[in-house]
Amino acid sequence: MQKNYTKSISAFEESQKYIPGGVNSPVRAFRTVGGNPLFIKRGKGSKIYDIDDNEYIDYVCSWGPLILGHAHPKVVAAIQNAAEYGTSYGAPTELETELAEIIVNAVPSIDLVRMVSSGTEAAMSAIRLARGYTQRDKIIKVEGCYHGHADCLLVKAGSGAATFGVPDSAGVPADFAQHTITVPFNDAEAVRIAIQQNPEQVACVILEPIAGNMGVVPPTDGYLAEIREITAQKGVVLIFDEVITGFRVAFGGAQELYDVIPDMTCLGKIIGGGMPVGAYGGKREIMECIAPLGPVYQAGTLSGNPLAMSAGIATLKILSEPVVYEKLENRSSALAEGLLEATKAAGVDAYHTRVGSMLSIFFTSEQVVDYTTAKTSDTDRFAAYFRGLLERGIYIAPSQFESGFVSLAHSDDDIQTTIRAASEVLQSL
Ligand SMILES: *Cc1c(COP(=O)(O)O)cnc(C)c1O
């Protein structure tokens, strides 16, 4: 049964007249998987509905924030209540303290936290702060990790940059990128060598503790602990970018799950409950270098926005309830096992990765441990898989190099439906 996409097709024609490529973030355009992007009308729970009224089980979940699913009644009510009071004041509110307190109590590395409006801003500001604090210029970035689109971080980045095969963006002066040293994921020795080769010059190491922007690539045993040890020895600030993993893989993020505590942490996505948010936090001594306490400048007109704070507080309160993460784990492992069986039954070469409710399938016979092995995935095969699922009412990210997300709204039924659809598609590849 061929779905009708008529309205999405004309909406895309219209949007391209006014918006570059018709989209406000590149991967949304479906360029690497083919076909016309869906224009979405609404979402409820695990489902989204496009403007042609097709229904999909959604595993994009707005690229991670919607761990409770779409339009959760408590989140919607929190936003409505906040909006009735006013949408922004540019003056402090108690909501900011309330969310900050939840974050400080949940995330082991964070003594103080500053709110911003996106993950990009969080990572960019964290790096400025690490440089200001250490008075060093160089940073070490891990290949295939994505930290938003700040100039110095668009070097061997994942996500859209990986999807389009442009590791370095045009418009980034070579001078800006020259202070960025890149090393492979899951290679602590490379970090040790890079620090040795640049004595007293490296301000920080930034990485996603579980890579989620080259597809999901978990850290190997001991990798994070080893980086922790190396950086601590050399006075290098260790930054975990937990924009995806924060409040997703555990209430305290990947640092709680693996029991490795960085000096600083970037957050975003889930902590805004679907509203635009980011945050960065860390040790008191480091965080006290930010204005107005210290010499490192960072500011934002809409930072700590009351609607975003309210959506975040409502989301984190629900996540703090008992057995939430067990529930997510059970649904996610059922899905992962079903997909594994389905690829085996279809005789398709695939490498499956999962940590909690983040998961990926790479169409490769190799073991995926870093960016180089992630890129061995057959992206044409992925595109066919994507299109087959879409046609069967399953919406996954339109790129190999992204994570799939299970939410608390996904039912056992949704999971079974998804596995059946995936089996059919895999058989046809
Ligand atoms: C999404 C993401 C970012 C960027 O966040 P934006 O809100 O899109 O700017 C940064 N780091 C990681 C790990 C992300 O997944």
Ligand as a Chemical Component Dictionary entry (heavy atoms), coordinates in Angstrom:
data_LIG
# 
_chem_comp.id                   LIG 
_chem_comp.type                 NON-POLYMER 
_chem_comp.pdbx_formal_charge   0 
_chem_comp.three_letter_code    LIG 
# 
loop_
_chem_comp_atom.comp_id 
_chem_comp_atom.atom_id 
_chem_comp_atom.alt_atom_id 
_chem_comp_atom.type_symbol 
_chem_comp_atom.charge 
_chem_comp_atom.model_Cartn_x 
_chem_comp_atom.model_Cartn_y 
_chem_comp_atom.model_Cartn_z 
_chem_comp_atom.pdbx_ordinal 
LIG C1 C1 C 0 22.239 17.630 19.524 1  
LIG C2 C2 C 0 23.595 17.693 20.071 2  
LIG C3 C3 C 0 24.271 18.910 20.258 3  
LIG C4 C4 C 0 23.745 20.214 19.734 4  
LIG O1 O1 O 0 22.563 20.596 20.342 5  
LIG P1 P1 P 0 21.623 21.677 19.585 6  
LIG O2 O2 O 0 20.542 21.942 20.582 7  
LIG O3 O3 O 0 21.164 20.999 18.338 8  
LIG O4 O4 O 0 22.463 22.859 19.303 9  
LIG C5 C5 C 0 25.474 18.894 20.906 10 
LIG N1 N1 N 0 26.009 17.744 21.356 11 
LIG C6 C6 C 0 25.408 16.558 21.172 12 
LIG C7 C7 C 0 26.036 15.320 21.717 13 
LIG C8 C8 C 0 24.192 16.494 20.509 14 
LIG O5 O5 O 0 23.620 15.313 20.279 15 
# 
loop_
_chem_comp_bond.comp_id 
_chem_comp_bond.atom_id_1 
_chem_comp_bond.atom_id_2 
_chem_comp_bond.value_order 
_chem_comp_bond.pdbx_ordinal 
LIG C1 C2 SING 1  
LIG C2 C3 SING 2  
LIG C2 C8 DOUB 3  
LIG C3 C4 SING 4  
LIG C3 C5 DOUB 5  
LIG C4 O1 SING 6  
LIG O1 P1 SING 7  
LIG P1 O2 DOUB 8  
LIG P1 O3 SING 9  
LIG P1 O4 SING 10 
LIG C5 N1 SING 11 
LIG N1 C6 DOUB 12 
LIG C6 C7 SING 13 
LIG C6 C8 SING 14 
LIG C8 O5 SING 15 
# 
